[in-house]
Amino acid sequence: MMKKILLILPLFLTVACGKSLSDEEQGQQMLHEARQAYSRRDYAAARDTILSLRQRFPMALAARREAILLLDSVELMDAQDDSLKAEFFRRKLEHDREELGNRD
């Protein structure tokens, strides 16, 4: 539901303001939304917004260029989170095995 709202927001702003925004301006708005999602660590929403920006505004070249860098950061942080979780659970498993071994 939230994703739909984020995708409709630029269109709503265009109609509400009574003027047409260029593809670049709309792309920059979506880029801003993606950055906000990234700062909230909502990597899935950031990724979805960037991919939507690329599909909806192919001529927003500056916004798309910046979105590529942001998407790289999203992917890096997403992978880092997975690695940290995996390392945490690996260590917990080792700890638990040692604790069970010491009880015998």
Backbone as JSON Lines, residues from 0, in Angstrom:
{"i":0,"aa":"M","n":[0.83,-1.19,0.0],"ca":[0.0,0.0,0.0],"c":[0.87,1.25,0.0]}
{"i":1,"aa":"M","n":[1.92,1.25,0.84],"ca":[2.8,2.41,0.94],"c":[3.51,2.65,-0.38]}
{"i":2,"aa":"K","n":[3.9,1.56,-1.07],"ca":[4.59,1.7,-2.34],"c":[3.7,2.38,-3.37]}
{"i":3,"aa":"K","n":[2.41,2.03,-3.37],"ca":[1.48,2.64,-4.3],"c":[1.35,4.13,-4.04]}
{"i":4,"aa":"I","n":[1.32,4.5,-2.77],"ca":[1.23,5.92,-2.41],"c":[2.46,6.66,-2.89]}
{"i":5,"aa":"L","n":[3.65,6.07,-2.68],"ca":[4.89,6.71,-3.11],"c":[4.94,6.87,-4.62]}
{"i":6,"aa":"L","n":[4.39,5.92,-5.35],"ca":[4.43,5.99,-6.8],"c":[3.42,6.98,-7.35]}
{"i":7,"aa":"I","n":[2.33,7.21,-6.63],"ca":[1.29,8.14,-7.07],"c":[1.59,9.57,-6.65]}
{"i":8,"aa":"L","n":[2.4,9.75,-5.61],"ca":[2.68,11.07,-5.07],"c":[3.16,12.09,-6.11]}
{"i":9,"aa":"P","n":[4.14,11.77,-6.97],"ca":[4.56,12.77,-7.96],"c":[3.42,13.21,-8.88]}
{"i":10,"aa":"L","n":[2.56,12.27,-9.28],"ca":[1.42,12.61,-10.13],"c":[0.46,13.53,-9.39]}
{"i":11,"aa":"F","n":[0.18,13.21,-8.14],"ca":[-0.71,14.04,-7.32],"c":[-0.16,15.45,-7.17]}
{"i":12,"aa":"L","n":[1.13,15.57,-6.91],"ca":[1.74,16.88,-6.76],"c":[1.64,17.7,-8.05]}
{"i":13,"aa":"T","n":[1.79,17.02,-9.17],"ca":[1.69,17.7,-10.45],"c":[0.29,18.27,-10.66]}
{"i":14,"aa":"V","n":[-0.72,17.47,-10.39],"ca":[-2.1,17.92,-10.57],"c":[-2.46,18.98,-9.54]}
{"i":15,"aa":"A","n":[-2.05,18.79,-8.29],"ca":[-2.39,19.74,-7.23],"c":[-1.75,21.09,-7.46]}
{"i":16,"aa":"C","n":[-0.56,21.12,-7.99],"ca":[0.12,22.4,-8.22],"c":[-0.4,23.1,-9.47]}
{"i":17,"aa":"G","n":[-1.11,22.4,-10.31],"ca":[-1.67,23.01,-11.5],"c":[-0.65,23.24,-12.61]}
{"i":18,"aa":"K","n":[0.53,22.68,-12.47],"ca":[1.52,22.81,-13.53],"c":[2.17,21.47,-13.77]}
{"i":19,"aa":"S","n":[2.68,21.31,-14.93],"ca":[3.28,20.05,-15.3],"c":[4.77,20.06,-14.95]}
{"i":20,"aa":"L","n":[5.2,19.05,-14.23],"ca":[6.61,18.92,-13.9],"c":[7.31,18.17,-15.02]}
{"i":21,"aa":"S","n":[8.53,18.52,-15.27],"ca":[9.3,17.81,-16.29],"c":[9.65,16.42,-15.79]}
{"i":22,"aa":"D","n":[10.06,15.56,-16.73],"ca":[10.5,14.23,-16.34],"c":[11.64,14.31,-15.33]}
{"i":23,"aa":"E","n":[12.55,15.23,-15.55],"ca":[13.7,15.38,-14.64],"c":[13.23,15.77,-13.25]}
{"i":24,"aa":"E","n":[12.29,16.7,-13.14],"ca":[11.8,17.12,-11.83],"c":[11.08,15.97,-11.13]}
{"i":25,"aa":"Q","n":[10.27,15.24,-11.87],"ca":[9.58,14.09,-11.28],"c":[10.58,13.0,-10.89]}
{"i":26,"aa":"G","n":[11.58,12.81,-11.72],"ca":[12.62,11.84,-11.4],"c":[13.37,12.24,-10.14]}
{"i":27,"aa":"Q","n":[13.65,13.52,-10.0],"ca":[14.34,14.01,-8.79],"c":[13.47,13.81,-7.55]}
{"i":28,"aa":"Q","n":[12.16,13.97,-7.69],"ca":[11.25,13.72,-6.56],"c":[11.31,12.25,-6.15]}
{"i":29,"aa":"M","n":[11.29,11.39,-7.13],"ca":[11.36,9.96,-6.8],"c":[12.71,9.6,-6.21]}
{"i":30,"aa":"L","n":[13.76,10.22,-6.7],"ca":[15.09,10.0,-6.15],"c":[15.12,10.43,-4.68]}
{"i":31,"aa":"H","n":[14.49,11.55,-4.38],"ca":[14.4,12.03,-2.99],"c":[13.66,11.0,-2.12]}
{"i":32,"aa":"E","n":[12.58,10.44,-2.65],"ca":[11.83,9.42,-1.91],"c":[12.69,8.19,-1.67]}
{"i":33,"aa":"A","n":[13.47,7.81,-2.67],"ca":[14.36,6.65,-2.53],"c":[15.42,6.92,-1.46]}
{"i":34,"aa":"R","n":[15.94,8.13,-1.45],"ca":[16.95,8.49,-0.44],"c":[16.34,8.46,0.96]}
{"i":35,"aa":"Q","n":[15.1,8.91,1.09],"ca":[14.45,8.86,2.4],"c":[14.28,7.41,2.85]}
{"i":36,"aa":"A","n":[13.85,6.55,1.94],"ca":[13.71,5.13,2.28],"c":[15.05,4.54,2.68]}
{"i":37,"aa":"Y","n":[16.11,4.9,1.97],"ca":[17.46,4.42,2.28],"c":[17.87,4.87,3.68]}
{"i":38,"aa":"S","n":[17.58,6.12,4.0],"ca":[17.96,6.63,5.33],"c":[17.18,5.95,6.44]}
{"i":39,"aa":"R","n":[15.99,5.44,6.13],"ca":[15.2,4.67,7.11],"c":[15.62,3.2,7.14]}
{"i":40,"aa":"R","n":[16.58,2.85,6.29],"ca":[17.06,1.48,6.13],"c":[15.99,0.56,5.55]}
{"i":41,"aa":"D","n":[15.08,1.17,4.8],"ca":[14.04,0.41,4.1],"c":[14.56,0.18,2.68]}
{"i":42,"aa":"Y","n":[15.49,-0.76,2.57],"ca":[16.19,-0.98,1.32],"c":[15.29,-1.49,0.21]}
{"i":43,"aa":"A","n":[14.28,-2.27,0.56],"ca":[13.36,-2.77,-0.47],"c":[12.58,-1.62,-1.08]}
{"i":44,"aa":"A","n":[12.1,-0.7,-0.26],"ca":[11.35,0.45,-0.78],"c":[12.25,1.36,-1.62]}
{"i":45,"aa":"A","n":[13.48,1.55,-1.17],"ca":[14.43,2.38,-1.93],"c":[14.69,1.75,-3.29]}
{"i":46,"aa":"R","n":[14.93,0.44,-3.31],"ca":[15.19,-0.27,-4.56],"c":[13.98,-0.18,-5.5]}
{"i":47,"aa":"D","n":[12.78,-0.41,-4.96],"ca":[11.57,-0.36,-5.78],"c":[11.34,1.03,-6.36]}
{"i":48,"aa":"T","n":[11.6,2.06,-5.57],"ca":[11.42,3.43,-6.05],"c":[12.41,3.75,-7.16]}
{"i":49,"aa":"I","n":[13.64,3.31,-7.0],"ca":[14.67,3.56,-8.03],"c":[14.3,2.83,-9.32]}
{"i":50,"aa":"L","n":[13.88,1.59,-9.22],"ca":[13.5,0.84,-10.42],"c":[12.29,1.47,-11.1]}
{"i":51,"aa":"S","n":[11.36,1.96,-10.31],"ca":[10.2,2.65,-10.87],"c":[10.6,3.94,-11.56]}
{"i":52,"aa":"L","n":[11.51,4.68,-10.95],"ca":[12.03,5.92,-11.55],"c":[12.61,5.61,-12.93]}
{"i":53,"aa":"R","n":[13.39,4.56,-13.02],"ca":[14.04,4.21,-14.29],"c":[13.02,3.85,-15.36]}
{"i":54,"aa":"Q","n":[11.92,3.2,-14.97],"ca":[10.9,2.82,-15.94],"c":[10.02,4.0,-16.35]}
{"i":55,"aa":"R","n":[9.62,4.79,-15.37],"ca":[8.66,5.86,-15.64],"c":[9.27,7.09,-16.28]}
{"i":56,"aa":"F","n":[10.54,7.38,-15.99],"ca":[11.16,8.61,-16.47],"c":[12.5,8.32,-17.14]}
{"i":57,"aa":"P","n":[12.47,7.67,-18.29],"ca":[13.73,7.31,-18.95],"c":[14.55,8.53,-19.39]}
{"i":58,"aa":"M","n":[13.92,9.69,-19.53],"ca":[14.64,10.88,-19.98],"c":[15.15,11.74,-18.81]}
{"i":59,"aa":"A","n":[14.9,11.31,-17.58],"ca":[15.41,12.03,-16.41],"c":[16.85,11.56,-16.18]}
{"i":60,"aa":"L","n":[17.73,12.0,-17.04],"ca":[19.09,11.45,-17.07],"c":[19.89,11.75,-15.8]}
{"i":61,"aa":"A","n":[19.81,12.96,-15.3],"ca":[20.57,13.3,-14.08],"c":[20.04,12.5,-12.89]}
{"i":62,"aa":"A","n":[18.73,12.41,-12.77],"ca":[18.14,11.65,-11.66],"c":[18.51,10.18,-11.78]}
{"i":63,"aa":"R","n":[18.49,9.65,-12.99],"ca":[18.84,8.24,-13.19],"c":[20.31,7.99,-12.87]}
{"i":64,"aa":"R","n":[21.17,8.93,-13.24],"ca":[22.61,8.79,-12.95],"c":[22.83,8.72,-11.44]}
{"i":65,"aa":"E","n":[22.18,9.63,-10.71],"ca":[22.31,9.63,-9.25],"c":[21.67,8.38,-8.66]}
{"i":66,"aa":"A","n":[20.6,7.9,-9.26],"ca":[19.91,6.71,-8.76],"c":[20.79,5.47,-8.89]}
{"i":67,"aa":"I","n":[21.63,5.42,-9.92],"ca":[22.55,4.29,-10.07],"c":[23.47,4.2,-8.87]}
{"i":68,"aa":"L","n":[24.01,5.35,-8.46],"ca":[24.9,5.37,-7.29],"c":[24.15,4.98,-6.02]}
{"i":69,"aa":"L","n":[22.93,5.48,-5.88],"ca":[22.13,5.15,-4.7],"c":[21.8,3.66,-4.7]}
{"i":70,"aa":"L","n":[21.46,3.11,-5.85],"ca":[21.15,1.69,-5.93],"c":[22.36,0.84,-5.55]}
{"i":71,"aa":"D","n":[23.55,1.27,-5.96],"ca":[24.77,0.57,-5.54],"c":[24.89,0.57,-4.02]}
{"i":72,"aa":"S","n":[24.59,1.7,-3.4],"ca":[24.66,1.8,-1.94],"c":[23.6,0.92,-1.29]}
{"i":73,"aa":"V","n":[22.41,0.91,-1.86],"ca":[21.33,0.07,-1.33],"c":[21.75,-1.4,-1.37]}
{"i":74,"aa":"E","n":[22.27,-1.83,-2.51],"ca":[22.67,-3.23,-2.64],"c":[23.8,-3.59,-1.68]}
{"i":75,"aa":"L","n":[24.74,-2.67,-1.51],"ca":[25.85,-2.91,-0.59],"c":[25.36,-3.03,0.85]}
{"i":76,"aa":"M","n":[24.49,-2.11,1.27],"ca":[23.99,-2.16,2.63],"c":[23.1,-3.38,2.86]}
{"i":77,"aa":"D","n":[22.32,-3.73,1.85],"ca":[21.46,-4.9,1.97],"c":[22.3,-6.16,2.13]}
{"i":78,"aa":"A","n":[23.35,-6.28,1.36],"ca":[24.24,-7.44,1.47],"c":[24.99,-7.43,2.79]}
{"i":79,"aa":"Q","n":[25.39,-6.25,3.23],"ca":[26.11,-6.15,4.51],"c":[25.21,-6.6,5.65]}
{"i":80,"aa":"D","n":[23.95,-6.2,5.61],"ca":[23.02,-6.62,6.65],"c":[22.89,-8.13,6.67]}
{"i":81,"aa":"D","n":[22.79,-8.74,5.52],"ca":[22.67,-10.19,5.45],"c":[23.93,-10.86,6.0]}
{"i":82,"aa":"S","n":[25.09,-10.33,5.68],"ca":[26.34,-10.9,6.16],"c":[26.44,-10.8,7.67]}
{"i":83,"aa":"L","n":[26.02,-9.67,8.21],"ca":[26.06,-9.48,9.66],"c":[25.12,-10.45,10.36]}
{"i":84,"aa":"K","n":[23.94,-10.62,9.8],"ca":[22.99,-11.57,10.38],"c":[23.55,-12.98,10.32]}
{"i":85,"aa":"A","n":[24.11,-13.32,9.19],"ca":[24.67,-14.66,9.04],"c":[25.8,-14.89,10.03]}
{"i":86,"aa":"E","n":[26.67,-13.9,10.21],"ca":[27.78,-14.02,11.15],"c":[27.26,-14.14,12.59]}
{"i":87,"aa":"F","n":[26.25,-13.35,12.93],"ca":[25.65,-13.42,14.26],"c":[25.13,-14.83,14.54]}
{"i":88,"aa":"F","n":[24.35,-15.36,13.59],"ca":[23.77,-16.67,13.8],"c":[24.82,-17.77,13.77]}
{"i":89,"aa":"R","n":[25.88,-17.61,13.01],"ca":[26.96,-18.59,13.0],"c":[27.62,-18.64,14.37]}
{"i":90,"aa":"R","n":[27.91,-17.47,14.93],"ca":[28.55,-17.42,16.25],"c":[27.63,-17.93,17.35]}
{"i":91,"aa":"K","n":[26.34,-17.61,17.22],"ca":[25.39,-18.09,18.21],"c":[25.32,-19.61,18.17]}
{"i":92,"aa":"L","n":[25.32,-20.18,16.99],"ca":[25.29,-21.63,16.86],"c":[26.53,-22.26,17.49]}
{"i":93,"aa":"E","n":[27.71,-21.67,17.23],"ca":[28.95,-22.17,17.84],"c":[28.86,-22.09,19.36]}
{"i":94,"aa":"H","n":[28.37,-20.98,19.86],"ca":[28.23,-20.79,21.31],"c":[27.29,-21.82,21.9]}
{"i":95,"aa":"D","n":[26.16,-22.01,21.25],"ca":[25.18,-22.97,21.75],"c":[25.74,-24.38,21.73]}
{"i":96,"aa":"R","n":[26.51,-24.73,20.68],"ca":[27.11,-26.07,20.61],"c":[28.11,-26.25,21.75]}
{"i":97,"aa":"E","n":[28.91,-25.21,22.02],"ca":[29.87,-25.31,23.11],"c":[29.17,-25.45,24.45]}
{"i":98,"aa":"E","n":[28.11,-24.7,24.63],"ca":[27.35,-24.78,25.89],"c":[26.75,-26.17,26.08]}
{"i":99,"aa":"L","n":[26.21,-26.72,25.03],"ca":[25.63,-28.08,25.13],"c":[26.71,-29.12,25.36]}
{"i":100,"aa":"G","n":[27.88,-28.95,24.75],"ca":[29.01,-29.87,24.93],"c":[29.56,-29.83,26.33]}
{"i":101,"aa":"N","n":[29.55,-28.67,26.99],"ca":[30.08,-28.52,28.34],"c":[29.14,-29.12,29.38]}
{"i":102,"aa":"R","n":[27.9,-29.33,29.06],"ca":[26.93,-29.88,30.0],"c":[27.1,-31.37,30.15]}
{"i":103,"aa":"D","n":[27.69,-32.04,29.17],"ca":[27.81,-33.52,29.24],"c":[28.84,-33.94,30.21]}
